[in-house]
Amino acid sequence: MLELLFLGTGASVPSREKATSCIAVRSGSDIVLMDCGEGSQRQIMVSPFSFMRIKTILITHLHGDHVFGLPGLLQTMSLSGRKEPLTVYGPKGIIECVDAFMTATEGETVYPLEVKEVSGGESFTAGNMNVTVYPTEHNITSVGYTVSEKDRPGKLDREKAISLGIKDGPDMSRLKNGETVNGVSPDQVLGPVIKGISVSYTGDTKYCQSVIDGSRGCNVLIHECTYMESEADLAVEHSHSTALQAAKVAKEAGVGNLILTHISNRYNEMSVVEDEAKSIFNNTIAAKDMDLFEIRQDGMSLKQ
């Protein structure tokens, strides 16, 4: 199971109801933070999640509504006595950006902080989760991310293992863990690998094939939706997406669910935005700040 906490769902500037972009993904006690707009650390503080459990921060691009919360959060972690290393990933320019933030604000960290640039195609681990990077198309350099649970071994056929001479106990566990025992290999007694739940997050992007490819088959696609189709000309001008375009990506990528975020403050009724996307992809919801979702293999649910 993965949990998704939407800490900020607004576009460009905060409003009374919406903070700027920030989403937390939790697996067990490990958290990956995706983007870190203004006010993100306070949003986390009033949420059920702990910012001290963040293993990795993933930045999609360097527009202020996605990074202005980063220096404050990094420094608060120091003031709170963090010792565990932290890695920040982002597109070209993220190293210079973090260095400028921390230098200008005299923000030294008491914990090891590493900042790495990515462009698409990279894979790495973050706590007990896997992360892959794909390129997106915005008006500055940008990337998207998929975050997933690690795959689990398939179901053990105990009776078949016994018939091959394996006894109950430690040897069964060793087979389950991928070891060959007494000449019996795991593929002889284990069912298909159980794929980990996966979530794709686009950050800001126009409709493009790289997002479809990077999100293919994910349980959940979190797609920006700055505009509705009536403002499609503005979406083109600013390299953003409409609700219909996000739904088209979800359908073409074969995802299980679509969550819309980064929605312009011009739209007061989220149901209208949802309905536009649902005309193409029914399993759609427009996220609100502090929405917390559970993602399981059998579907997605909003926790109350």
N, C-alpha and C positions, 0 to 999 in steps of 0.2 A: 504493500500500500504506500502511496505517496500522498502527502497533504500539500495543498496549494493555498497560500494566504495572500490575498491581494491587498497590499498596503497602500498602494496609490494607483488609481485608474484614470486620472485626468490627462489631458493633452496640453502641453506647452506651459500652462500656468496653473497653480492650485486655485481651488474655489472653496466655498464654505463646505461643500459636500465631498470634494475630491482632492486628495494629495496627488503629487506627480509620480511618475512611473517607479514602481518598486513591487516586486513579487518575491515571496519566500517559498521555497520548496523544501519540505521536510521529509526525511526518511529515518524512522526511529528517532534518535535525538540529534541527528546531523541536519544542518540547514545549509542550503545554497541560496544566496541572494542574487536576484536578477534585476539589474539596474538599481540606482540609488538616488532618486530625485530628492529635491528639497523636502526636509521634514521627515525623511524615512526613519531616522533613529527614534523619533518620538512615536511614530506609528507603531514601530516594533515594541516599544516600551509599554504601550497600552493594549498590546495584543497578547494572545496566549503563548507567543514564541519568545525565546531569549536571544538577544543579539550576541551573547557570548558563545552561543552554539553554532554560529556561522563558520563554516569551514572555508568557503570560497565565495568571492563576489564576482559576478559576471556582468560586464558592462557591454551594452550593444553598440553604443556610439557616444560621442562626446558633446552632444547638445545638453544645455544646462539642466533641462527638466529630467535628465537621466543620470546626472553626475553631481549636482550641487549638494546632495546630502552625503557624499562620500567622505570629504575631509572631517566633517563633524563626527561621523560614525567611527572612523579610524581612530580619532583622538579620544573619543569616549571609551573605546575598548581599552586604550592605555590607562586612562584615569580609573577604569574599573579593575585594573590589575591583570589584564589578559597576559598570559605567558605563551599560549599555543600559537604556532605560526599561522599566518593568513596569506592567501594568494589572491590577488586581483587580476582578472583577465579582461582584456578589451582590445579593440582594433588599434591600428597604428596611431600613435599619439597618446595612448593611455599612460605610458611611462612618463612622458614629459608633463602630462596633465597632473598626475598624482604628485610628481616632484614639485611642480609649481604650487599646487594647493598647500602641500605640507611645508614648503620653504616659506611661503608668504605668511603662513599662520603660525610659524614656529612649532609645527606639529610633529615632533619626534614621537616614534612609537617605542614602547618598552618591550614589545614582542617582535619576532622576526616577520617582516613584511616584504613580500616579493610581488612585483608587478610584471606581467608578461603580455606581450602583444600577440594577437592571433588574427588570421585573415580568412579562415575557412579550411576545413579538412583536418584540423587537429582533434585529437581525442586525449582525455586525461581523466583521472579520478578526483572526486571531491568528497572526502569522508567515505561513506559507503555507497556513493552514487557515481555513475559514469556520466561524463559530459562530452558531447561532440559539438563542433563549431561548423556553421555553414555561412556563406556570404549572402548578404541581402543587398537591396538597391534603394538607397536613400540619397539625399542631396549632400551628405558627407559620407566618409568611409564608415561602414556599418556591418555588423554580423548578427546572426541569430544563433541560438543554442538549443540543443536537446539535452535534457537531464533525465536519466533513467536509473531504475534499480538495477543492480547486477543480476544477471541471469542465474537461475537456480537449477540444480540437477533435476532430471526427470524423475518420475515416480519409480521406486525400486520394486521390481517383481520378486518379492520375497520367496515365493514358492519355486520360481525358476532358479533363483540363487541357491536354494537348498538342494535342488535336484542336481546342481553342478558341484556340490560338495562344500558349499559355504555354510558355516554354522552361525546361528544367531549370536549377536554380541558385537565385539569390536570389528570383526571382519566385515560385517554388513555395513557398519558406519564408514569403514575405509572405502568400500565400493561406492557408497553414496557420495563420498568426497572426491571421487575420480581416480582412486588407486586401483591397480590390478592386483588381485588377491588369489594366490594359489593357481595362477594361470587363467583366472576368470577376469575378463576386462569389463569395465563399466558399461560399455555399449552393448554387452550381451544381456544385461539385466536391468538397465535403466531405460525408461521411456524417453520421449522427446524432451529436450531442454525447455524449461519454463521461462519464457522471455519476461524480463523485468518490465514493469510499467514505465512508460516513457511520455515525456511532456516536451513539446517544442514551443519556444518563445521567439517571436520574430523581432522584437523591438520595433523601431520605425522603418517602414519599407513600403515601396509600391508593389503592386502585383508583379511577381516574377517567378520564373521557373526554379530558381535556386531554393526558394522557400518551399515550393512543392516537393522538390527532391529531398531537402533536408528534413522535412516533416513527415515523409511517407510512412504510413502505418502506425503513427504514434497514437497513444490512447487519447491524448488531449493536445490540441493546437491552441495556443494563446496568441491571437493575432491582433495587431493594432487595427483600429477602426476609427480614424480621426474624423471621417466624413461619411455622410450618406450619399447615395447615388445622385441626388439632386445637386450636390456640390462636387461632382466628379471632376469638373474643370479645376477646382482648387486642389483636389487630390493629386492631379497630374502636375500642377504648378509647384507643389511643395513636396512631391515624391512621397505621398502617403497613400493609404488604401481606403476604399469605401467598404461598407458592410457587405455589399454584394460581392466585391472582389475577395474579401476575406472568406466568405462562404464558398466561393468558387475554388479557392486554394484548398479549403478543408475537404471539399468533395473530390477534387483531383488527386489529393494526397492520400485519400482513403483513411482519414483519421476517425477516431471514435466520437469525439466531442470537440466543439469549437467554443472557446471563451473569448469574447470581444473585450478589448481594453484600449486605453489611450483614446478615449472618446471625447470629442470636442464639447466644451461647456455650452455651446449653442443648442445642444440637444438636451431638453429637460426630461423627456420621457424615454427611459431605456427600453421600454417595451416596443416603441416604434423602431428603434435601431435593431432590436432583436428580430422583429417581424420581417424587416427587409432581408436580413440574412437567412431567416428560416424559409423564405420563398425558394431558396436553393439548397440549404443544408439545415435540416430540421433540428438536429441536436445542437442547438446554439443557445448560449446565455450571455448576456452583457453583464460583466462583473461590476460590483460596487465595492467601494473601500471597505475593508475588513471582512469581505466574503471569504469563508474558509471551506474548501472543497476536499473531500476524500476521493481519491482515484484508486479504484480497484479493477481487477481484470473483468469484472462483470458490470462495470459502469462507473458513473460519477454521481456524487451526492453532495448537496450543500449542507454543511453542519450548522445547526442552530445554536 
